[in-house]
Each structure stands twice: as structure tokens, then as C-alpha cells.
């Protein structure tokens, strides 16, 4: 089957959660199908990124005409869906966020297969709109980084925060920086929407890390703790990656997506109570406690990886039967 993903951004250039989610799914599909990605662009460019063929071209519609199955998400989805339906194509839409009014036409279209990246996102949609057609819940894939795990904190001294925007909880971070002047903090610039980021260069206990494609060496191998006090996350890539390294992640317990992601093992802060974050940071200063949480993180990461693979296999098996019937 010829499968085409049509998206505004893709992982060959943008390493944010949605792009990486799609890329992993396409790599799985690419094992048995002919997979390609088209990114609308005024200039023509083609490459192969980790085995997936990617084209940047102005007219994506001619590529849709040649495909058997169309996958889309986020910004371009409405436009791509409309044209693909006209061409009677099989369609998959991926949902990364809680219900928005413009989701309704897709959720109510029975022929569109729907993938949600968490139970939280699925229930947010189903509570606001009748969903028709086949649906799947597939958690975002996080690689197994356990080979890098260590409780030797000689070189992992930073409390790390990624993407200093309002929605990610940047005020929580800067308040913690002031509260703990003797601790080292690492502030990591987000991959895009830089105009929404508030990076302060005048804080002596904060090291700034520019946006990087090497999160392993530039970020996680330096981190003792990761904080993700986001007000809203559909799942939370940073917390997931930290967990896979055995790095304790302190999260906003009121963010439903983050809470589902981290489960019972979450170190839950409260964005309305700064002291909740302070207490958790102090708690992890105790070495036996830190070692315990690091192990719990690794155990949960392994379980999540198995769960994610089962969810992915369920979708792949359905798609194979779906193709055979067609």
C-alpha cells in the first residue's frame, strides 16, 4: 500500500512532539508499506530521513492522487481531509490536543480513521462530540535510554526545564531559580514558537542551552531532575524522555495529560502552590530517595514502551486487514 503523510512540519527539520510521534509511526509502517511524506513548500527539496522518504514541494495534491492512504495532523488536516475525501482516499487523522470546535467535522466523519495520543485527548473529544468510525489510542513512542541511566550525579547537577513559555510554566521555573540560588538550573530553548519564549540571560545559576537536535548529550546527560510544570499537555514528551533516562520528573499534577503519562509514579507539583515544587526538589536531595525514584522511573519507562508497542501493533494489524478488504 502506498501511504502518504501530508503535514506542515516534519521531524527531518522539526524535532517537537507531534513531528516525532508521526515519524515513529511512519517508520513502523515503512517496514511493510511504501511510505512517503510531503511538506508543502515554495521550493523543491527531497531527502530520506531515517528510512522515510520526505519531499518538500508546492503542490501536495498531485502526491495525494497517487497514494492509497493519507495521514495528516495538526495545521493542514482540514485542507488535506477535504481534498482526500473528494478523491475517495482512505484517511488517518492524528489528534495531539484536547477537543477544539474545528475537530467536529473530522470526528463525525466515519470514513476517517482517528488516532489519539492519550486517553485524556480521546475522552476530551468524546465528551464534546459524537465520534464515528474506527479509533485508536497510541501513546507517543519514547526510545529506551536506560543505557544512559546513572545515579552517579557528579556530572548530572542540573534541574532542567525545556521551552520557557507561559503555557509550559516558565514562571514556576523562574521562581524556583530564585528560591534555590545555590542550585544549578539548565534552561533549554524550545524548537519553535521562539517569539513566545522568555529566555533570561542575567541569572547566575542558570545555564542556557540553545535549541538542539542532540538532547541526549546537550540536555539529559547533564540533568539530575527535570521539571515540566506545563498547564496543559496532551501527554508530555519531556517527562517521558526523562523517565527513560531514569531522571525523576516533577510535573504539574493538574495537567491531565501529564498525570496520565506519569501515572501513580508522578512527582506532582501544583502550579498554584510554589512550595509543592520546592518540597519535591528538597525531597530528591536525599540520595536514597533519589535512587529509588530513578529506579521507579526506569521500570515505568519499560512498561510504557511495551504498552506503546502493543497499541501500535493493534493499529498496524487493523491497517493490514483494512487494506486486504479494499
PyMOL commands that set and color helices and strands:
alter all, ss='L'
color gray80, all
select helices_A, chain A and resi 17-29+61-65+74-86+101-107+119-126+146-148+170-179+194-196+215-218+220-222+237-244+256-265+274-283+287-325
alter helices_A, ss='H'
color red, helices_A
select strands_A, chain A and resi 2-6+34-40+45-49+52-57+69-73+90-95+112-116+135-137+158-162+184-188+206-209+223-228+248-252+267-269
alter strands_A, ss='S'
color yellow, strands_A
deselect
rebuild
show_as cartoon
